Amino acid sequence: MPILPKNVLHYGTEAPLPEPLELNAGPLSVLFEDGDLRYIRYADREVIRRIYAAVRDRNWGTVVPRLSNLKIERGTDSFLITYDCQNQQGAIDFFWKATIRGEANGSIRFEMDGEARSTFHRNRIGICVLHPIRECAGVPCRVEKVNGAVEKTLFPKRISPHQPFKDLHAVTHEVVPGLEAEVRFTGETFEIEDHRNWTDANYKIYGTPLALPFPVEIRQGTKISQSVTVTLKGRASAPKRVPAATVLSLAVGRSVSHPLPKIGLGTASHGEPLGPQEIERLKALELAHLRVDLNLSQSEYSARLRQASAEARSLELPLEVAVFVSNAAATELAALKILLADVKPIVATWLVFHTSEPTVQEKWARMAREALASYSQRARFGGGSNQYFTEINRFHPPVRVLDVVSYTINPQVHSFDIPALVENLEAQAMTVESARPIVGNRPLVISPVTLRPRFSAAATGPELAPPPRTLPFAVDPRQMSLFGAGWTAGSLKYLSESGVASVTYYETSGWRGVLGQSKGSPEPALFRSIPGTVFPLYHVLADFGEFANGAVIPAKSSDPLRIDGVVLHKDHKNRLLLANLSPKAQTVKVTSLASTVRVRRLDERNAEEAMTSPEKFRSEPGEVQNTTKGDLEVELLPFGIARLDWM
């Protein structure tokens, strides 16, 4: 008898996902979903990724919008949408009305008219427009400034560390030869930032320039009105409507490209030691290291190191030690050296950070090496940022004194819905590509990768308490879902194919880990894990771990927003982890396989068994299937995963 509802297995909660509505504005198609416009396309060419309005609090937290009074008039080539929206959390109460028009001539206009119903501090309120990376990176565009000047420029190819365009009134780029898309704004001064800095796969245009002070007090009664209009200019042959493919494809490459990264986990933030069963299950992942964070200015780091060292020995792993120093680094490092002599942990890598610096300075890295190198001569010394790629992009790390360079990744710095998390997977590889000119031949260590941010890196005040009946800031119920497993497979793909040396994922146990705690979830109504089980993403990491020290073969999806996969190679064996990243069943044609393959599925039909009896599930080899000249059609249920093995 199933314990968990299907939606909880799929994506962690029982609430249904918003149903996107396809609309047309002349030659443009667009999806309307939960108040936002997504994927504005001219035929199969994406013009704009998303248009929406957001309220950001003083810590850059996004206040959840609540829609009401939604009305939609839908024609064959036009539409009119109106709704009311309230952004309310704590002291913040902002109400606005939306009017969205799509015209037969190919224009789309999004208007917001709002009023503050309370007095509060905000960092930003207003409309945002996202341009897609694939269609726009390196593409010429025209930027019309607020003062009327027009500048010919390019969307950045490499990730731009700072705003490439400022004081915007309009941006125009070519969609297809002879046809341009103009995006024009009113109601605020806008600018654009390269969202890839935070692994968002878009360029973001937003209002209120960052050069202006923030946070700003908004008085009750303040009115805010903004609009954005997308207009097609020029002529092109009428686009053919391209229906969504019923059979997707994944093409497997012919040769390996990079060694697989070493995979590790972080120690559990709940602080409780691992039990014997948890130790055995974690050993099955064939991990390379265990990360522990030590803030040397806080006294409790001693106990944390002792516990991490004991767990690492039980797991037969070395430690990746993230050391956080303050301006009293010399004293702190001397005390750590004394503790090391007592605890005697096995250390593979030191990652050095400063508690108040976005990127570690050279003096701290040198000081740590001088203090700690004699403890373990084989340990590597690294550093960079305990925040995002943007920090090492803006403040280059002292590469000459580092053996490795590190930064962190999570997909929810700005957006939180499933489509956005899927979109942001490919941007992980983009950060690696843009990091190469900065770090040279130094190995890249991505540590950690988490599903939610661990803390608010840009906060301007104390972190706010979560609203009632919500999970802590760093916890996402999708951690224990099939979607979490598919997202992990996608992350492994893009980081492996881009050639990173090492990745630390998640934590060992708890609601931010790969194993559920034996005593169950601290909030069982909100995070519905089954006590003493593994999460589905555990099996993705275990399947990857069985190919440790192998290599990756590039694979190309025909629609990476719906399906994707990572291909592993070791000792004449190949393995494909194929993930359906969508809430609908998909049929995928996989090419360039052997004449026979073994297929094992992880989906809604067996997910609970895989979670509660992981050893039994992992002993099942899957069914043998014959291919047609190396091609095989694979059926995937919503958010399902298939493992294909062949020689």
C-alpha positions in Angstrom: 0.0 0.0 0.0 1.6 3.3 -1.1 2.5 5.7 1.7 3.1 8.9 -0.3 0.7 10.5 -2.8 1.8 10.6 -6.4 2.5 14.3 -6.5 4.7 14.0 -3.4 6.7 11.3 -5.1 6.9 13.5 -8.2 7.9 16.9 -6.7 7.6 16.8 -2.9 4.1 18.4 -2.3 0.5 17.5 -2.9 -0.4 20.8 -4.5 -1.0 20.5 -8.3 1.5 22.2 -10.6 0.2 25.3 -12.5 -1.2 24.3 -15.9 0.4 26.4 -18.7 -2.0 27.9 -21.2 -0.7 28.3 -24.8 -1.7 31.6 -26.5 -0.9 33.4 -29.7 -0.2 37.0 -30.6 -0.1 36.9 -34.4 3.1 35.0 -35.3 4.2 34.7 -31.7 3.3 31.9 -29.4 3.5 32.2 -25.6 2.7 30.2 -22.5 0.8 31.9 -19.7 1.5 30.3 -16.3 0.7 31.4 -12.8 0.7 35.1 -13.8 3.8 35.0 -16.0 4.5 34.9 -19.7 7.0 32.2 -20.6 8.7 31.1 -23.8 7.6 33.7 -26.3 8.5 32.1 -29.6 8.6 32.9 -33.3 8.1 29.3 -34.7 10.8 27.3 -32.9 12.9 30.4 -32.2 12.7 31.6 -28.6 12.5 35.4 -28.5 11.9 36.0 -24.8 12.2 33.5 -22.0 9.9 35.1 -19.4 8.1 38.3 -18.4 6.9 38.7 -14.8 6.7 41.1 -11.9 8.4 40.6 -8.6 8.7 42.2 -5.1 12.1 41.7 -3.4 12.5 42.3 0.3 15.5 44.0 2.0 17.4 40.6 1.9 16.6 40.0 -1.8 14.0 37.4 -0.8 11.1 37.1 -3.3 7.7 37.7 -1.7 5.3 35.0 -3.0 2.6 36.4 -5.3 -1.0 35.4 -4.8 -3.3 35.8 -7.8 -7.0 36.4 -7.8 -9.8 37.6 -10.1 -8.0 36.0 -13.2 -9.8 36.7 -16.5 -8.6 35.5 -19.9 -10.1 36.4 -23.3 -8.5 34.1 -25.9 -8.7 34.5 -29.7 -6.9 32.6 -32.4 -4.2 35.2 -32.7 -4.7 37.6 -29.8 -5.5 37.5 -26.1 -6.3 39.7 -23.1 -5.4 38.7 -19.5 -6.2 40.6 -16.3 -5.7 39.6 -12.7 -5.1 41.0 -9.2 -2.0 40.1 -7.3 -1.0 40.6 -3.7 2.6 40.2 -2.4 2.3 40.0 1.4 4.8 38.7 3.9 5.6 40.1 7.3 5.5 43.9 7.1 5.3 43.9 3.3 1.9 44.3 1.7 1.9 45.3 -2.0 -1.1 45.0 -4.3 -1.1 45.4 -8.1 -3.3 44.8 -11.1 -2.0 43.2 -14.3 -3.1 43.8 -17.8 -1.5 41.6 -20.5 -2.4 42.0 -24.2 -1.3 40.0 -27.2 -2.2 41.5 -30.6 -2.5 40.0 -34.0 0.4 42.1 -35.3 2.9 40.3 -33.0 3.0 42.7 -30.1 2.7 41.8 -26.5 2.3 44.3 -23.6 2.6 43.5 -19.9 1.4 46.3 -17.5 1.4 46.4 -13.7 -0.3 49.1 -11.7 0.3 48.7 -7.9 0.0 50.4 -4.6 1.8 49.8 -1.2 -0.8 48.9 1.4 1.8 49.1 4.2 5.1 50.9 4.9 8.0 48.6 4.3 11.6 48.3 3.0 12.2 46.9 -0.5 15.2 46.2 -2.6 13.2 46.0 -5.8 9.6 46.1 -7.1 8.7 45.8 -10.7 8.7 44.0 -14.1 11.5 41.7 -15.2 12.2 40.4 -18.7 14.5 37.4 -19.4 16.2 37.0 -22.7 17.3 33.4 -23.6 21.0 32.5 -23.6 21.1 30.1 -26.6 19.5 32.6 -29.0 21.1 35.7 -27.7 24.7 35.0 -26.5 27.1 37.0 -28.6 24.3 38.3 -30.8 24.2 41.9 -32.0 21.6 44.2 -30.4 20.7 47.9 -30.2 20.3 49.5 -26.8 18.2 52.7 -26.6 19.2 54.8 -23.5 16.9 56.8 -21.4 18.4 60.0 -22.8 17.6 58.9 -26.4 21.0 57.7 -27.4 21.2 54.4 -29.4 24.2 52.1 -28.9 25.1 49.1 -31.1 26.5 46.3 -29.0 26.4 42.6 -28.3 24.8 40.3 -25.7 27.8 39.0 -23.7 29.3 35.7 -24.9 31.3 35.1 -21.8 29.5 35.7 -18.5 29.7 39.5 -17.8 30.7 40.2 -14.2 28.8 43.5 -14.2 25.7 45.0 -15.9 26.6 45.1 -19.6 23.8 47.6 -20.5 22.5 50.4 -18.2 19.9 53.2 -18.4 17.7 51.2 -20.7 14.6 52.4 -22.5 14.6 49.6 -25.2 16.6 46.7 -26.4 16.3 45.3 -30.0 17.8 42.1 -31.4 17.3 40.0 -34.6 15.1 37.0 -34.3 15.5 35.7 -37.8 16.9 37.4 -40.9 14.7 40.4 -41.7 12.8 40.4 -38.4 13.7 42.0 -35.1 12.2 42.0 -31.6 12.1 45.3 -29.7 11.5 45.2 -25.9 10.5 48.7 -24.6 10.0 49.8 -21.0 8.1 52.5 -19.1 7.8 53.5 -15.5 11.4 53.0 -14.3 15.0 53.1 -15.3 16.0 49.6 -16.4 19.3 47.7 -16.8 20.4 44.2 -17.7 22.6 41.7 -15.8 24.0 38.4 -16.9 22.0 36.0 -14.8 24.5 33.1 -15.6 26.6 34.5 -12.8 24.1 32.7 -10.5 23.4 29.8 -12.9 20.2 31.3 -14.3 20.2 30.6 -18.0 19.2 34.1 -19.1 20.0 37.8 -19.3 17.7 39.7 -16.9 16.3 43.2 -17.5 15.0 44.7 -14.3 14.1 48.1 -12.9 15.8 50.3 -10.3 19.5 50.3 -11.0 21.7 48.6 -8.5 23.9 51.8 -8.3 21.0 53.4 -6.4 20.9 52.9 -2.6 18.9 49.9 -1.2 17.0 48.9 0.7 14.5 51.8 0.3 11.5 52.6 2.4 8.2 52.4 0.6 5.5 54.4 2.3 1.9 53.2 2.5 -0.1 54.6 -0.4 3.0 54.8 -2.8 1.9 53.9 -6.4 4.1 52.0 -8.8 3.2 51.6 -12.5 5.4 49.9 -15.1 5.0 48.3 -18.5 7.0 46.4 -21.1 6.1 45.9 -24.7 7.5 43.3 -27.1 7.1 44.4 -30.8 8.2 42.6 -34.0 9.8 44.9 -36.5 10.6 44.1 -40.2 9.4 41.3 -42.4 10.0 37.6 -42.6 8.2 34.7 -44.2 5.2 33.5 -42.1 6.5 31.1 -39.5 5.2 27.5 -39.5 3.6 26.5 -36.3 5.9 23.7 -34.9 3.9 21.3 -32.7 5.8 19.8 -29.7 7.5 16.6 -30.7 5.8 13.5 -29.6 9.0 11.5 -29.6 12.1 13.3 -28.2 15.7 12.2 -28.9 18.9 11.9 -27.0 22.0 11.4 -29.2 25.0 9.6 -27.5 28.4 10.8 -28.5 31.1 8.5 -30.0 34.0 9.2 -27.6 34.7 10.3 -24.1 35.5 14.0 -23.4 36.5 14.3 -19.7 37.2 12.2 -16.6 34.3 12.0 -14.3 34.5 14.5 -11.3 35.1 13.2 -7.8 31.9 13.2 -5.9 31.5 14.0 -2.2 28.8 15.0 0.3 28.6 17.6 3.0 28.2 16.7 6.7 24.6 16.9 8.0 23.5 20.3 9.3 21.2 18.7 11.9 24.4 17.7 13.8 23.4 14.2 14.7 26.0 11.4 14.1 25.4 8.8 11.4 24.1 5.4 12.4 25.4 2.0 11.2 22.8 1.6 8.5 23.4 5.1 7.2 27.2 4.4 7.1 26.6 1.3 5.0 24.3 3.0 2.6 26.6 5.9 2.1 29.5 3.6 1.4 27.5 2.2 -1.6 27.8 5.7 -3.2 31.6 5.2 -3.8 32.2 8.8 -2.6 35.6 10.6 -2.8 35.3 12.9 0.2 33.2 14.3 3.0 33.0 18.1 3.4 32.9 19.8 6.8 32.7 23.6 7.4 34.8 25.1 10.2 34.3 28.7 11.2 37.4 29.2 13.3 36.0 32.3 15.0 33.3 30.1 16.7 34.1 27.7 19.5 31.8 24.9 18.4 34.0 24.1 15.3 36.1 21.7 17.5 33.2 19.4 18.1 32.2 19.6 14.4 35.7 18.5 13.3 35.7 15.6 15.7 32.4 14.3 14.5 33.2 14.8 10.8 36.6 13.0 11.3 34.9 10.1 13.0 32.2 9.8 10.2 34.8 10.1 7.5 36.8 7.3 9.0 33.7 5.1 9.2 33.0 5.9 5.5 36.7 5.3 4.7 36.9 8.8 3.2 39.2 11.8 3.5 37.8 15.2 4.5 37.3 18.3 2.3 37.7 21.0 5.0 36.2 24.4 4.4 38.1 26.7 6.8 36.6 30.2 7.5 39.0 32.7 9.0 38.5 36.2 10.3 41.0 39.1 10.6 42.4 37.1 13.6 43.4 34.4 11.2 46.9 33.8 12.6 45.6 33.0 16.1 42.7 30.9 14.7 44.9 28.8 12.4 47.4 28.2 15.3 44.6 26.9 17.4 43.3 24.7 14.5 46.8 23.2 14.1 46.8 22.2 17.8 43.3 20.6 17.4 44.5 18.7 14.3 47.3 17.1 16.2 44.8 15.8 18.7 41.9 14.7 16.3 44.2 13.5 13.5 41.6 13.8 10.6 42.5 12.6 7.1 42.4 15.7 4.9 42.4 15.7 1.1 41.6 19.3 0.5 41.6 22.6 2.4 39.2 25.3 1.1 40.1 28.6 2.6 37.5 31.5 2.9 37.2 34.7 4.9 34.1 35.3 6.9 33.5 38.8 5.5 35.0 38.6 2.0 33.2 37.4 -1.1 36.4 35.9 -2.5 39.4 34.9 -0.4 42.3 37.3 -0.5 45.9 36.1 -1.2 47.1 36.9 2.3 44.6 34.5 4.0 45.3 31.7 1.5 49.1 32.1 2.1 48.6 32.2 5.8 46.5 29.0 5.8 49.0 27.2 3.7 51.9 28.2 5.9 50.0 27.1 9.0 48.5 23.8 7.8 50.8 22.4 5.0 53.0 20.5 7.5 50.0 18.6 8.8 49.3 16.8 5.5 51.7 17.3 2.7 49.4 15.6 0.2 46.4 17.9 0.9 45.5 20.4 -1.7 44.9 24.1 -0.8 42.0 25.8 -2.5 39.8 28.8 -2.2 37.6 31.1 -4.2 34.1 31.8 -2.9 31.7 30.2 -0.6 29.1 32.0 -2.5 28.4 32.0 -6.3 30.4 32.1 -9.5 29.6 35.9 -9.7 32.0 36.5 -6.8 35.1 35.0 -8.5 34.0 36.6 -11.8 34.0 40.0 -10.1 36.8 39.5 -7.6 39.3 37.1 -9.1 40.8 34.6 -6.6 44.6 34.5 -6.0 45.1 31.6 -8.4 48.9 31.6 -8.1 48.7 30.5 -4.5 45.9 28.0 -4.9 46.0 24.4 -6.0 42.2 24.4 -6.8 39.5 27.0 -7.2 36.0 26.7 -5.8 32.5 28.2 -5.9 29.0 27.0 -5.1 25.9 26.3 -7.1 22.2 26.3 -6.5 19.4 26.9 -9.0 17.1 29.0 -6.8 18.8 32.4 -6.3 16.1 34.1 -8.3 13.3 31.6 -9.3 11.8 28.6 -7.6 9.4 26.9 -10.0 10.2 23.6 -11.7 10.6 25.0 -15.2 13.2 27.6 -14.0 15.2 24.9 -12.1 15.3 22.8 -15.3 16.3 25.9 -17.4 19.1 26.7 -15.0 20.9 23.3 -15.4 22.8 24.2 -18.6 24.0 27.4 -17.0 26.1 25.3 -14.6 28.4 24.4 -17.5 28.4 28.1 -18.7 30.0 29.1 -15.4 32.7 26.5 -15.9 33.4 27.8 -19.4 33.7 31.4 -18.2 35.8 30.4 -15.2 38.5 28.9 -17.4 40.1 32.2 -18.4 40.1 33.2 -14.7 41.6 30.1 -13.2 43.8 28.8 -16.0 44.7 25.2 -15.6 43.7 25.0 -11.9 41.1 22.3 -11.2 37.7 23.5 -10.5 35.9 22.3 -7.3 32.2 23.0 -7.2 31.4 22.8 -3.5 28.6 22.5 -2.5 25.8 22.0 -5.0 22.5 22.4 -3.2 18.9 22.5 -4.3 18.2 25.7 -2.2 20.5 28.5 -1.1 22.2 27.7 2.2 21.9 31.3 3.3 21.0 34.7 1.9 24.3 35.8 0.5 23.1 39.4 -0.3 21.1 40.1 2.8 21.1 43.7 4.1 19.7 42.8 7.5 19.0 39.8 9.8 17.5 36.8 8.1 13.7 36.9 8.4 11.9 34.1 10.2 10.0 31.9 7.7 6.2 32.5 7.5 4.0 30.1 9.4 3.6 26.6 7.9 6.7 26.9 5.7 10.0 25.1 5.7 13.3 26.7 6.7 14.9 28.9 4.0 17.5 26.2 3.0 15.0 23.3 2.8 13.1 22.2 -0.4 10.6 19.3 -0.3 11.7 18.4 -3.8 14.9 17.1 -2.2 13.1 13.8 -1.4 11.3 13.6 -4.8 11.8 12.1 -8.2 12.3 15.6 -9.6 15.2 16.0 -7.2 16.7 12.9 -8.6 16.3 14.0 -12.2 17.7 17.5 -11.4 20.7 15.8 -9.8 21.3 13.7 -13.0 21.1 16.9 -15.0 23.6 18.7 -12.8 26.0 15.7 -13.0 25.7 15.9 -16.8 26.6 19.5 -17.2 29.4 19.6 -14.6 30.9 16.3 -15.9 30.7 17.4 -19.6 32.3 20.7 -18.7 35.3 19.0 -17.0 35.1 20.0 -13.4 37.5 18.1 -11.1 35.3 17.6 -8.0 31.7 18.3 -6.9 30.2 18.2 -3.4 26.5 17.5 -3.4 24.0 18.2 -0.6 24.5 16.5 2.8 24.7 13.0 4.1 21.3 12.8 5.9 18.3 14.9 6.8 16.1 17.0 4.7 19.0 18.6 2.9 20.7 15.3 2.3 20.5 12.0 0.4 19.2 9.9 3.3 16.1 10.6 5.5 16.7 10.6 9.2 15.7 7.4 11.1 13.4 9.5 13.4 11.7 11.1 10.4 11.2 14.6 9.2 11.1 17.5 11.7 8.1 18.9 9.8 6.3 15.7 8.5 3.3 17.7 7.1 5.6 19.9 5.0 8.5 17.5 4.2 7.0 14.1 3.9 10.0 11.8 3.9 9.6 8.2 5.2 11.7 7.6 8.3 14.9 5.7 7.7 14.8 5.7 3.9 16.9 7.0 1.1 15.8 9.8 -1.3 15.5 9.0 -5.1 18.5 11.1 -5.8 20.6 8.7 -3.7 20.2 6.1 -6.5 21.3 8.6 -9.1 24.5 9.2 -7.1 24.9 5.5 -6.6 24.6 4.8 -10.3 27.2 7.5 -10.9 29.4 6.2 -8.1 29.6 2.8 -9.7 31.5 4.5 -12.6 33.9 6.4 -10.3 37.2 7.1 -12.0 35.6 6.6 -15.4 34.8 9.2 -18.0 31.8 11.1 -19.5 30.6 10.8 -23.1 28.7 13.9 -24.3 25.0 13.5 -25.1 22.7 15.9 -26.8 19.0 16.2 -26.0 16.5 17.5 -28.6 14.6 19.3 -25.8 16.7 19.6 -22.6 13.8 21.4 -20.9 11.9 18.1 -21.0 14.5 15.3 -21.0 18.2 15.1 -20.6 20.8 12.5 -19.8 24.4 11.9 -18.7 26.5 9.1 -20.3 29.2 7.3 -18.3 32.1 5.1 -19.5 34.4 2.8 -17.6 36.2 -0.5 -18.5 34.3 -1.0 -21.8 31.0 -0.4 -20.0 28.6 2.4 -20.7 25.7 3.8 -18.7 23.1 6.4 -19.5 21.1 8.1 -16.8 18.1 9.4 -18.7 15.7 11.8 -16.8 12.3 13.1 -17.6 12.3 16.6 -16.2 8.7 17.3 -17.0 5.3 16.5 -15.3 4.1 14.6 -18.5 5.1 11.2 -19.8 7.7 11.3 -22.6 8.9 9.0 -25.2 12.6 9.3 -26.0 14.6 7.8 -28.9 18.1 7.1 -27.7 20.7 6.7 -30.5 24.1 5.1 -30.8 23.6 2.3 -28.4 24.7 -1.3 -28.7 22.5 -4.1 -30.1 21.2 -4.9 -26.6 20.9 -2.8 -23.4 19.7 -3.4 -19.9 17.0 -0.9 -18.8 16.1 -0.2 -15.2 13.5 2.4 -14.3 12.9 4.6 -11.2 9.5 6.2 -11.3 6.2 6.5 -9.5 5.6 2.7 -9.7 8.7 1.7 -7.7 10.0 4.9 -6.1 8.7 4.0 -2.6 10.3 0.5 -2.8 13.6 2.1 -4.0 13.4 4.5 -1.0 12.5 2.0 1.7 14.5 -1.0 0.4 17.4 0.5 -1.5 19.6 -2.6 -1.3 16.9 -4.7 -2.9 16.3 -2.1 -5.6 20.0 -1.8 -6.4 20.4 -5.5 -6.8 17.9 -5.5 -9.7 19.8 -5.3 -13.0 16.9 -4.3 -15.2 15.4 -5.9 -18.3 17.3 -6.7 -21.5 16.0 -4.9 -24.6 17.1 -5.2 -28.2 17.8 -2.0 -30.1 17.1 -1.3 -33.8 20.5 -0.6 -35.3 21.5 0.9 -32.0 18.4 3.0 -31.5 15.9 2.4 -28.7 12.6 4.2 -27.8 12.3 4.6 -24.0 9.0 5.4 -22.2 9.4 7.7 -19.2 6.6 8.4 -16.8 6.4 11.9 -15.3 9.7 12.8 -13.6 10.8 9.2 -14.2 14.4 8.1 -14.7 15.8 5.2 -16.7 19.2 3.7 -16.4 20.6 2.1 -19.6 23.7 -0.2 -19.4 25.5 -1.6 -22.4 29.0 -2.8 -23.4 
